[in-house]
Amino acid sequence: MSKLAQIKAMRKDKDIQSLLNKASSILKNPIAMFDTNYTLIANTDVVTDDPIWNELVSTGTFSLETQKFFADIYFTYDVSNTEKVVVLKSDLLKHDRVLANVYNRDRIKVANLVMVACNTPFDADDIVTFNAFAEKIESKIRDDDHYTEFAKLVYNNLITMLLNGEIKDTKMYAPHMKILYDGFDVWLHIAVIGSSQDGAQQDKLENVKKTLMEKNKSYKFAFYSGYVVMIMSSSQIEFNRKRALGKHEEFFEQNELTVGISSGFENLYELRKYYDEAVASLSNT
């Protein structure tokens, strides 16, 4: 039976670790899975002479120095611009590796699979087979609510980091920005939602955020500095400056909420500027 046929025959009712172990035995190289925050999910128990692999499996993540290294040799660019599988080669690496993106049921990238060619070089069949394995993992996590909720937390964390000015290296954060841009057209708007009641509790606004997330699955949300933050694109709203997010006007009135909304912008790295604009608009309503 071919390697591809063996991968396709794998039962997805096995846990992720078992699937990685089986795929590694078929492809003869170690495999790891980590989420889009670079946190290790599972790995095969194989010791290699590849220092970056050993860093991941020993510490459970990649250091900022390693992330910068990936960006400098354009791995980050290659990964952010591939839909599924990319082979990563560099004279600065001990071994070649192949990486596959893993998407949740909402087609949001939530994890990566990586295989390092430390035991045997890759051939063309290995790349096709590894792609099939990524699809097997996707079918495994499709009904797992963890990966749906994880994507929402990724949005929250990225928006928070942008607003705090923590994301400055555009090369290093290219894959993260790609996740945040997905589903948007060119022109973006940011809205901030607060309570008109003095001393409103955070849990009330968290409930507001949850409701709005259910109503607007294509928007990206965060909770920041006492406000619910929404990012949307012009194509997703019937934009009206006088009635910001007018389709939710009744919901806002019933919950005694105020809304500030920014003008249009393109670059997510400018998010703080337009957040401040939205907050200023809120304070003048």
C-alpha positions in Angstrom: 0.0 0.0 0.0 1.4 3.4 -0.9 2.2 6.1 1.7 -0.8 8.2 0.5 -3.1 5.2 0.7 -2.0 4.5 4.2 -2.6 8.1 5.3 -6.1 8.1 3.8 -6.8 4.8 5.5 -6.0 6.2 9.0 -9.0 6.3 11.3 -9.8 9.9 12.5 -11.4 8.6 15.7 -7.8 8.3 17.1 -6.4 11.3 19.1 -4.1 13.8 17.5 -1.0 12.3 19.1 -1.8 8.8 17.8 -2.4 10.3 14.3 1.0 12.0 14.4 2.7 8.8 15.5 1.2 6.8 12.7 1.9 9.4 10.1 5.5 9.7 11.3 5.9 5.9 11.0 4.6 6.1 7.4 6.7 9.1 6.3 9.8 8.1 8.3 10.4 11.6 9.7 9.3 13.4 12.9 6.1 15.5 12.9 4.9 18.2 15.2 1.7 20.3 15.5 1.6 23.8 17.0 -1.1 26.4 17.1 -0.9 29.9 15.5 0.5 31.3 18.8 3.4 28.9 18.3 2.3 26.7 21.2 3.1 23.0 20.8 0.0 20.8 20.6 1.7 17.4 20.0 4.9 15.9 18.6 6.3 12.5 17.7 8.9 11.2 20.2 11.9 11.4 17.9 15.3 13.0 18.9 16.9 14.9 16.0 20.0 16.9 15.4 17.9 19.9 14.3 18.2 22.7 16.9 15.0 24.5 16.0 13.0 21.2 16.2 14.5 20.5 19.6 13.7 24.0 20.8 10.0 23.5 19.9 9.6 20.1 21.5 11.7 20.9 24.6 10.2 24.4 25.4 6.8 24.0 23.8 7.2 27.0 21.6 9.5 29.1 19.4 11.5 31.9 21.1 11.1 35.5 19.7 14.7 35.1 18.4 13.7 32.0 16.4 10.5 33.7 15.1 12.7 36.6 13.9 15.0 34.1 12.2 12.1 32.6 10.4 11.0 36.1 9.2 14.6 37.0 8.1 15.0 34.0 5.9 11.4 34.5 4.5 9.9 31.4 6.0 7.3 33.6 7.6 6.5 35.2 4.2 6.3 31.8 2.5 4.0 30.4 5.1 1.6 33.4 5.2 1.3 33.3 1.4 0.5 29.6 1.0 -3.0 28.1 1.2 -1.9 24.7 2.3 1.6 23.2 2.1 5.0 24.7 1.6 8.5 23.2 1.5 11.0 25.3 3.5 14.6 25.1 2.6 17.6 27.2 3.7 21.4 26.8 3.9 21.0 28.2 7.5 18.9 25.2 8.5 20.2 21.8 9.5 17.4 20.0 7.6 14.6 20.9 5.2 11.0 20.9 6.5 7.5 20.8 5.0 4.8 22.8 6.7 1.0 22.5 6.3 -1.7 25.0 7.5 -4.6 23.5 9.4 -8.0 25.2 9.3 -11.0 25.0 11.6 -14.6 24.5 10.4 -14.9 28.2 9.8 -11.8 28.1 7.5 -9.7 30.1 9.9 -6.1 28.9 10.3 -5.6 27.6 13.8 -2.5 25.4 13.6 0.5 24.2 11.6 1.9 20.8 11.0 5.6 20.5 10.4 7.8 17.6 9.3 11.6 17.7 9.4 13.6 15.7 6.9 16.2 14.5 9.5 15.8 10.8 8.8 15.2 10.7 5.1 15.0 13.4 2.3 11.6 14.4 1.1 10.4 13.1 -2.3 7.4 14.3 -4.3 5.1 11.6 -2.8 5.9 12.8 0.7 4.6 16.3 0.0 1.3 15.0 -1.5 1.0 12.6 1.4 1.7 15.2 4.0 -1.0 17.4 2.5 -3.4 14.5 2.8 -2.4 14.1 6.4 -3.1 17.8 7.1 -6.6 17.2 5.6 -7.0 14.2 8.0 -6.1 16.4 10.9 -8.6 19.0 9.8 -11.4 16.4 9.6 -10.4 15.4 13.1 -10.7 18.9 14.6 -13.7 20.1 12.5 -16.2 19.3 15.2 -14.0 20.3 18.1 -15.3 23.5 19.7 -11.9 24.3 21.1 -10.5 25.2 17.7 -13.5 27.5 16.9 -13.1 29.3 20.2 -9.4 29.4 19.9 -9.7 31.4 16.6 -11.8 34.1 18.5 -9.1 34.3 21.2 -6.4 34.8 18.5 -8.4 37.8 17.1 -8.7 39.2 20.6 -5.0 38.8 21.3 -3.9 40.3 18.0 -6.2 43.3 18.2 -5.0 43.9 21.8 -1.3 43.7 20.7 -1.9 46.1 17.9 -3.6 48.6 20.1 -0.8 48.3 22.7 1.8 48.9 20.1 3.4 45.5 20.7 3.3 44.4 17.0 6.0 46.4 15.2 8.0 43.9 13.1 5.8 43.5 10.1 7.9 40.6 8.7 7.6 38.6 11.9 3.9 39.1 12.3 2.9 38.6 8.6 1.1 35.3 9.2 -0.8 36.7 12.1 -1.9 39.7 10.1 -3.0 37.4 7.3 -5.3 35.7 9.8 -6.7 39.1 10.9 -7.2 40.3 7.3 -8.9 37.1 6.1 -12.5 37.8 5.1 -12.1 41.5 4.7 -11.9 43.7 1.6 -9.6 46.7 1.4 -11.4 49.3 3.4 -11.7 48.6 7.1 -13.6 50.4 10.0 -13.2 50.0 13.7 -16.0 50.5 16.2 -15.9 50.9 20.0 -18.9 50.1 22.1 -19.3 51.2 25.6 -22.1 51.6 28.2 -23.9 54.8 28.8 -24.4 53.7 32.4 -21.9 54.9 35.0 -19.8 52.1 36.5 -21.0 49.5 34.1 -19.5 46.1 34.9 -17.2 44.4 32.4 -19.3 41.2 32.4 -22.2 43.2 30.9 -20.0 44.3 28.0 -18.6 40.8 27.7 -22.2 39.6 27.2 -22.7 42.4 24.6 -19.6 41.2 22.8 -20.8 37.6 22.8 -24.2 38.6 21.4 -22.6 40.8 18.6 -20.2 38.0 17.8 -23.1 35.6 17.2 -24.8 38.3 15.0 -21.7 39.2 13.0 -19.5 36.1 12.5 -17.4 37.9 9.8 -16.4 40.8 12.1 -13.3 40.5 14.4 -13.7 41.3 18.1 -11.7 42.2 21.2 -12.4 43.6 24.6 -10.0 46.5 25.3 -9.8 49.3 27.9 -13.4 48.9 28.9 -14.8 48.8 25.3 -16.0 46.1 23.0 -13.9 46.6 19.8 -15.2 45.5 16.4 -13.3 45.5 13.1 -15.3 45.2 10.0 -14.8 46.0 6.3 -16.9 48.4 4.2 -18.5 45.6 2.2 -19.8 44.0 5.4 -21.9 47.0 6.6 -24.2 49.5 5.1 -22.0 52.3 6.3 -23.7 55.4 7.6 -21.8 57.8 9.8 -25.0 59.3 11.3 -26.3 55.9 12.3 -23.2 53.9 13.0 -24.0 50.2 12.7 -27.7 51.2 12.3 -29.0 47.7 11.9 -28.1 47.2 15.6 -29.6 50.5 16.8 -32.4 48.8 18.7 -30.0 46.4 20.4 -27.8 49.3 21.4 -30.7 51.4 22.8 -32.1 48.4 24.8 -28.8 47.8 26.4 -28.0 51.5 26.9 -24.9 51.3 24.8 -22.9 54.0 23.0 -21.0 53.5 19.7 -18.0 55.3 18.2 -16.9 54.4 14.7 -13.8 55.4 12.7 -13.3 56.5 9.2 -12.0 54.0 6.6 -8.5 52.7 6.6 -6.4 50.0 4.9 -3.4 49.1 7.1 -4.1 47.1 10.3 -0.8 48.3 11.7 -2.5 51.7 12.0 -5.2 50.3 14.1 -4.4 52.4 17.2 -4.9 55.7 15.3 -8.4 54.7 14.1 -9.3 53.2 17.5 -8.5 56.6 19.1 -10.6 58.2 16.4 -13.5 55.9 17.2 -13.1 56.6 21.0 -13.2 60.3 20.3 -16.3 59.9 18.3 -17.9 57.9 21.1 -17.1 60.6 23.7 -18.8 63.2 21.5 -22.1 61.3 21.1 
